[in-house]
Amino acid sequence: MVINREHSTEESRRLQQCFNDLSQIVALSTALGRGSLSQLVADLLEMLLGMLHLEFVYVRLKDPVNAAPIELGRTAKSLDGFIGPKEIGSVLNNALGSNPQTWPANEQIAFCDKSVSLVSLRLGPQGDMGILVAASTRADFPEETERLRLDVAANQAVIALQQGRPSSEARQPANAVDEPLAQPTIDTVSREGGGELEQLRRAVESLRLREIDIQSVVDAIPAPTSIMTAEGEVEAVNRPVLEYFGRSVDELRHWSTSDIVHPDDLQPTISAWRLAVETGEPYEVESRHRGSDGVYRWFHVRGFPLRGSDGHIVRWCVLQIDIEDRKRAEQALRTSERNLYLIISTIPGLVWSARPDGSADFFNQHYLDYVGFSSEQAQDWGWTAAVHPEDLDGLASAWQAFMATRQAGEKEARLRRFDGSYRWFLFRANPLRDDSGNVIKWFGINTDIEDRKRAEEELRDTQAKLAHMARVMMMGELTASIAHEVNQPLAGIVTNANTCLRMLAADPPNVAGARETVRRTLRDGNRASDIIGRLRALFNRKAPVSQPIDLNEATREVIALSLNKLHRDGVSLRTRLAEDLPRVTGDRVQLQQVILNLLNNAADAMSAIDDRPRELMVSTGRDEDSCVRLSVHDSGPGFDLEVAERLFDAFYTTKGDGMGIGLSVSRSIVENHHGRIWAALNDGPGATFSFSIPGSSEVTISIGGPEGKGTLAANNIARDVG
Ligand code: ADP
């Protein structure tokens, strides 16, 4: 049976204090022989006032000789000297009536402008010896242990009165009992001298009273409590102890040789107890005690000595606080900690934690095994030695940003394996904050993303091949017009060269004319070379490069290549290119491929239109969100709204000879530039295809990944902090 729920140490201290107070109260009455009865009662009141922090405490005793009652009282320090026992008595009379027999046990009255809670305790079997009143400004006065102290004090006052009455104030007994709880011996009795039989009778009587006191005091304590003799023998135990163990006091006396204490805890308990008895110091042990049901429960055992007036230990009081629940909780915590540790050790990631200043204080085994460091080597900033030198600055500034913002964040970086090879990891850090939002710890996990990185790279490679293929196909369509484009300057060169020859052959030679024709020849040569250069750029499959681009200029170049084809297709072209357009950062060839694709598609879409002009307009401008936009507006048939979503899917085509990859490639190019591409139906006939990408100041694009192979990744801190 569980007698007692777990008590906090605070509760245990409270009980200990209560027990000390009780033993002091009991001890006081035994000092009766050393002073007058009124002095004893006055001391008792003084003691209660201090112990219970009372506003006042008051006693009214009936004097069997005189008719007038004897009044004694003590008030709190603040009232000292102002209010005497008589004044207290009259306040009580006014508030409760003049007959103390009718005063209620508990009452709330006004006293010196304060509201006080009163407790009245009648003295004597029928309250015929008087009354004791205690008052506190606390509304919840008296709580359980305060009541206990008042009851014991009232009992002691009655005992003292009963003992003191026969010879009243004139009584001059010898030091019958020096030590408050020590049992008197024949020696002490005989020292009293005279009327030996009577003295012996009184000693036995007082011994009996004291035994009753000890038992009643112990019984009044709600926690399992035992009283031991100074030598360490069990003397008295209270009901909770008897009920828990289900054994007699005699059986409990042999606790050190029976199965009462768990065998594993017996030796430490005996040692602690022996040491306490030897040194006279309080002791504490935690041990398992076998209950009446045969089950052991954990107890916190606190033993403290009770001393007589001369400082000798007269008894030991041993409190036994049930801590089974706490022990179980501790065990559960240990188990869950072990489980957590197992999880952390087996998790397929590198787990770590860091102090608020960012220095690391924990690495899981997996982490240490991976980098091949000892825990000490990795501590603080030691782990950074394994970060790839090229990624260290980026990782450090990301880490600083997390700490400055106190937000979770992630950053990719390469980490060296014990064998010297590097793998890509995603470093992810999460803060643990206290109630005021301060970071008290960082927890992190680094996930191996090497495979993902490789897959991304392969994807980019495939995309690049596809884009190239699409470009070559588009250029195929342009061959005729390009041939024409190149042919024109070539024809010009031939004509100019002939003219030059003629001018030089004249007599006299026309040198000025020849110089002019050579200049024209040069101009045409350069023009042809420009065209070839642009074509080569578009045909070549080169690693993408990141550079600032004037989108208007790039558009004009594409138009120059397409112009001839557009003419042949009967398309009239207009342009509306915005002035002061911000530059964009990215790959020029890739963006030109997108523009070329949109122009070709528009021209294709209008090829079947005969009933209206085939009009195409290319415009550029700024979008609201500081993006640069390019639109290609046509007067073709448009598209069905149901398929709008699919236009950008790979292999979607409505053309007999189409591949359906132009728009899909365009989309991946635009998205790699952190932009978007979309199609809309015009108010009139036709459709408008547009894309927009952030202006240069908005985003820095780094093209060329760690291996220098065409990665395109935003490197802005906002994303890293995420
Ligand atoms: P392809 O040109 O090989 O068909 P695209 O991916 O470039 O591949 O285009 C996919 C489809 O989108 C086209 O087949 C066509 O149906 C539609 N489309 C593209 N541009 C236009 C446009 N300007 N007007 C109407 N439909 C268009």
Residues whose N, C-alpha, C, O or C-beta is under 5 A from the ligand:
A	BS01	ADP	N601 A602 A605 G636 G638 F639 L647 Y652 T653 T654 K655 G658 M659 G660 I661 G662 L663 S664 A687
